[in-house]
Amino acid sequence: MGLDFTVIPKYLDIVLLGGLWTIGITVAAALLSFFGGILFAVIALYAPAMIRWPFKVVEFVFMGTPLLLQLFLIYFGLVQIGVDLPAFVAGVIGLGLHFAVYNSELIQTAILSVDKGQMEAARTVGLSRSQALRKVVVPQAVRAVIPPIGNNMIALLKDSALVSVIGVSELTLSAQRAIGATYRPFEFYLLAAAFYYVINLCMEWVQRRIERRISLSR
Amino acid sequence: MSDNPEFVQIRHAQKSFGKLEVLKDISLNVARGQIVAIIGPSGSGKSTLLRAINDLDPLTGGEVWLDGTQVNKSLPHRQYEKHINAMRQDIGMVFQHFNLFPHLTARENVTMAPKLLKGLSDREADALAEEQLDKVGMLERIDYYPSQLSGGQKQRVAIARALAMKPKLMLFDEATSALDPELVDEVNQVMKKLAEEHITMIIVTHEMDFAAAVCDRVLFMDQGVVVEEGPPWVIFRNPKKERTRAFLRKHLENAP
């Protein structure tokens, strides 16, 4: 049984739709992980101990356990305590928070490496500590870590395949469905891989545009 | 111009880091409109004293007053933060390393605090930026980022940023020390211009010529104390203390 790509057109719409879901979940989770990462970083560095320590525990859970398990917990586990999330939402939250923790690590390091003269200069014109963080320190830190955050976002795209296990019809699950109907795994997995690759290229392009627009060394 | 001889008052300023005493009971009055230079060897405490005035380096003892209000009041933490933020709006500061905000243009560097703290509209803020950047000769570079400017240009923008809050007092912490020699003059020219406008200034500097030309009073500090103070023609031409003479011999060509 050789390769036969002629089966693809008939199921292309299913896989395309899956691709759109993958893009949707990736973009939503990426935004959550970005802004969540900033929030987590500020909490980790500046919040009073009472907030910081419980937060550290949550951070440890998200960093130290498999994403797959986290998705199961959020989707299947939370139902037991009455939180019944749609699969898409559960997937976005799981992926978003998981990568928010990684982004937070990057942003924390970047915040600490912003020259302390920046905080001083902001304070001397009368800004409060939180205004100085918001307007001066954090924007610089975030700019400095756009490239590594971009890498995290590409990892996020690839890990978005995991949300297929909680039934989101994204790219991988859609490919599997097409395979179920045609018994042509090689063709459809290749097709899905090509889609991931194209989305990946688009993300890299967006990242480069952002970098060029906000880079500190123009 | 000295309608208020106690415009800035430092009373018994004392500062220690552990056992190291960097400021030992320093008192100083600066009149409104006066320009005071603080000179002295590195490690003498002059920058620490300057940074105590706006509480960047809090004193361990003593008081700082500006225009009838105590800067380093003892208040509960929250109230103190509010108080000090308000006080700092009245105290402009210029740093050795400029500390411009690199992610903002010259215009945005100048307008950020006035917009945020005084609620200026975009149009008012733009007019303010143009006015202040024109004053320091940087109007043509208004939409440049700091990385596109030379050191002297950065420092001029930093001065405009401080002036934009219309401070009652300007502090200069070795504003020209980090500059290439050929860029020092453009910054000095701006500071001279401010002197002519009778803005009250306290200047920590290594440039004796500039201090002699511009300042009303010179303080010589060494090892945490004010060794000698007086008008520049006395300090630079006829100092009384041997320590002052020794310092000046190293820093002046025609030392007394």
Interface residues (C-beta under 8 A of the other chain):
Chain A: D115 G117 Q118 E120 A121 A122 R123 T124 V125 G126 L127 S128 R129 Q131 K135 V136 P139 Q140 R143 I214 L216 S217 R218
Chain B: N54 L56 E81 N85 A86 R88 Q89 I91 G92 M93 F95 H97 N99 L100 F101 P102 H103 M112 A113 L116 L117 Y145 S147 Q148 A158 R161 A162 M165
